[in-house]
C-alpha cells in the first residue's frame, strides 16, 4: 500500500517540551501518512535539536542564529522544501506547540480530496482548541474590506471558505505550495501567516477550514504584551516595537500590501493612540 506523503515545515526555539511531542503526535497519530520534517532550530540551548536528532523519523534540521523568530525560521524551512529534489504530495505549515489528536491529518487529507473533487487545489486549515475546548487558531474571515479586522471561523462539517489563516496547521497540495512560494521576508514574527494566506487567495486558490479541531494549542496570553493595559505606556511601546509585538515596519507593510495606502496610515496610528489612551 502506497502511503500519502506529507512534508511538515516548522521552526522552534527552546521549546523542547512542545516540539518533540508535536512531532511524535503527527507520526504516531497518523499511521497511513509518510511524514518528512524540515525543522529550523533557531539555536536552541535546551536540547531540542539533540532530542529531534534521536527521533527515528525523516527529519532535516536547519540551524539559525537565535534571531530568526517565526517568520525567519519558517522562511528557511520553506526555502529548503521549495528547492529540495524530494517532492511530496502535500506540504504542511505547523506550529510546534500544537498537540495533535490521533488521525487529525488523515482527516484533513480526506477533506482536502473531497473539496478538490469540485474545486482543484484546495488548501485546508486545521483549527485548534485551547485547553477549555474553545477555538484558538484556524481559518480566518475578513470582517471588513477596508480595515484590518479578522474573525476566527469555527470548525464545521460545512465547507467554510476562509480569507486567510493562522499558520498553526495548514495543509497545502504541492501545486499550491510551489505556486505560492515562500513567505514574505519583510516580516520578522507575526502577520506573516495572515499575509501568506491572503497571497494564496490572490493567486486564485480556495481555502477551507477543518471539520473539527485537529489538536490543542492555547492562545497567546496578552499579559505582559503591548496590549496589557496594566503596563506603563513606556513599557507597552517598547513591547509593541519588539519582534514579537507589532513593529511599525511590519505592520505598515502588511496593511499597505493587502489594503492600500490610506488604511495603512490609519492602522499605523491607532496602536499608538491605544497606548496613549490606556486602552
TAWO-V274419 format. One record per residue. RES is the residue in one small letter. PSI is psi in whole degrees, 0 to 359 (NA if undefined). NEAR is the number of other C-alpha atoms within 10 Angstrom. Layout:
[[RES | PSI | NEAR] [RES | PSI | NEAR]]
//
This chain:
[[x | 127 | 4] [x | 123 | 7] [x | 150 | 10] [x | 136 | 15] [x | 134 | 16] [x | 128 | 23] [x | 121 | 23] [x | 130 | 24] [x | 128 | 26] [x | 165 | 26] [x | 150 | 28] [x | 156 | 26] [x | 106 | 24] [x | 43 | 17] [x | 52 | 15] [x | 326 | 21] [x | 343 | 12] [x | 314 | 16] [x | 308 | 24] [x | 312 | 18] [x | 326 | 15] [x | 310 | 19] [x | 316 | 25] [x | 320 | 17] [x | 328 | 18] [x | 310 | 22] [x | 310 | 19] [x | 333 | 14] [x | 351 | 17] [x | 72 | 19] [x | 343 | 14] [x | 9 | 16] [x | 137 | 19] [x | 107 | 16] [x | 145 | 22] [x | 131 | 19] [x | 135 | 20] [x | 109 | 21] [x | 126 | 27] [x | 115 | 27] [x | 115 | 24] [x | 57 | 24] [x | 46 | 19] [x | 146 | 18] [x | 6 | 14] [x | 11 | 13] [x | 10 | 13] [x | 310 | 21] [x | 315 | 24] [x | 321 | 12] [x | 322 | 12] [x | 321 | 20] [x | 335 | 13] [x | 345 | 9] [x | 141 | 12] [x | 46 | 8] [x | 169 | 15] [x | 92 | 13] [x | 126 | 18] [x | 122 | 15] [x | 124 | 17] [x | 150 | 17] [x | 142 | 17] [x | 180 | 19] [x | 7 | 11] [x | 359 | 15] [x | 21 | 13] [x | 327 | 23] [x | 191 | 20] [x | 311 | 24] [x | 319 | 21] [x | 319 | 23] [x | 317 | 27] [x | 323 | 28] [x | 320 | 23] [x | 319 | 23] [x | 317 | 26] [x | 320 | 26] [x | 318 | 13] [x | 315 | 18] [x | 320 | 23] [x | 332 | 16] [x | 1 | 10] [x | 144 | 9] [x | 349 | 8] [x | 98 | 9] [x | 151 | 14] [x | 171 | 16] [x | 323 | 12] [x | 156 | 20] [x | 143 | 26] [x | 133 | 25] [x | 132 | 22] [x | 141 | 22] [x | 139 | 22] [x | 357 | 24] [x | 13 | 21] [x | 127 | 24] [x | 104 | 23] [x | 141 | 26] [x | 154 | 17] [x | 133 | 17] [x | 2 | 18] [x | 316 | 19] [x | 325 | 25] [x | 321 | 17] [x | 323 | 17] [x | 319 | 22] [x | 320 | 20] [x | 316 | 11] [x | 320 | 20] [x | 317 | 25] [x | 325 | 18] [x | 316 | 12] [x | 321 | 19] [x | 351 | 14] [x | 330 | 10] [x | 322 | 9] [x | 125 | 12] [x | 151 | 15] [x | 63 | 21] [x | 137 | 23] [x | 137 | 31] [x | 130 | 29] [x | 131 | 32] [x | 114 | 30] [x | 144 | 31] [x | 161 | 31] [x | 154 | 22] [x | 183 | 16] [x | 344 | 13] [x | 355 | 9] [x | 359 | 13] [x | 139 | 15] [x | 128 | 21] [x | 321 | 22] [x | 164 | 25] [x | 213 | 29] [x | 148 | 31] [x | 142 | 24] [x | 137 | 16] [x | 127 | 15] [x | 353 | 13] [x | 143 | 9] [x | 341 | 8] [x | 344 | 13] [x | 153 | 17] [x | 79 | 15] [x | 128 | 10] [x | 155 | 15] [x | 137 | 12] [x | 147 | 20] [x | 128 | 21] [x | 142 | 21] [x | 147 | 22] [x | 155 | 13] [x | 333 | 10] [x | 145 | 10] [x | 101 | 14] [x | 120 | 17] [x | 137 | 16] [x | 150 | 23] [x | 332 | 22] [x | 197 | 27] [x | 162 | 30] [x | 147 | 27] [x | 23 | 26] [x | 326 | 23] [x | 105 | 29] [x | 123 | 28] [x | 119 | 26] [x | 126 | 25] [x | 155 | 21] [x | 326 | 19] [x | 324 | 14] [x | 315 | 21] [x | 314 | 20] [x | 332 | 15] [x | 322 | 10] [x | 326 | 18] [x | 208 | 16] [x | 167 | 18] [x | 160 | 20] [x | 125 | 17] [x | 350 | 10] [x | 323 | 13] [x | 152 | 22] [x | 316 | 22] [x | 280 | 21] [x | 170 | 20] [x | 345 | 21] [x | 319 | 24] [x | 318 | 23] [x | 315 | 18] [x | 319 | 22] [x | 318 | 20] [x | 319 | 26] [x | 326 | 18] [x | 317 | 20] [x | 319 | 20] [x | 320 | 17] [x | 335 | 13] [x | 351 | 12] [x | 6 | 10] [x | 152 | 17] [x | 148 | 22] [x | 129 | 29] [x | 151 | 27] [x | 163 | 31] [x | 163 | 29] [x | 329 | 20] [x | 172 | 18] [x | 138 | 25] [x | 349 | 25] [x | 187 | 23] [x | 134 | 22] [x | 112 | 23] [x | 142 | 18] [x | 154 | 14] [x | 131 | 8] [x | 134 | 9] [x | 347 | 10] [x | 125 | 11] [x | 0 | 13] [x | 180 | 21] [x | 344 | 25] [x | 358 | 21] [x | 107 | 18] [x | 353 | 17] [x | 346 | 14] [x | 160 | 16] [x | 161 | 14] [x | 321 | 18] [x | 317 | 12] [x | 318 | 15] [x | 319 | 24] [x | 317 | 21] [x | 317 | 14] [x | 326 | 19] [x | 318 | 20] [x | 359 | 15] [x | 160 | 16] [x | 326 | 17] [x | 5 | 15] [x | 234 | 19] [x | 66 | 22] [x | 140 | 20] [x | 322 | 17] [x | 312 | 13] [x | 315 | 20] [x | 315 | 18] [x | 316 | 20] [x | 316 | 19] [x | 312 | 21] [x | 317 | 23] [x | 318 | 17] [x | 321 | 13] [x | 344 | 17] [x | 331 | 15] [x | 177 | 15] [x | 307 | 13] [x | 314 | 13] [x | 327 | 16] [x | 320 | 20] [x | 314 | 13] [x | 309 | 13] [x | 339 | 17] [x | 329 | 20] [x | 321 | 12] [x | 321 | 11] [x | 323 | 18] [x | 324 | 17] [x | 320 | 11] [x | 316 | 14] [x | 317 | 21] [x | 321 | 14] [x | 359 | 10] [x | 33 | 15] [x | NA | 12]]
//
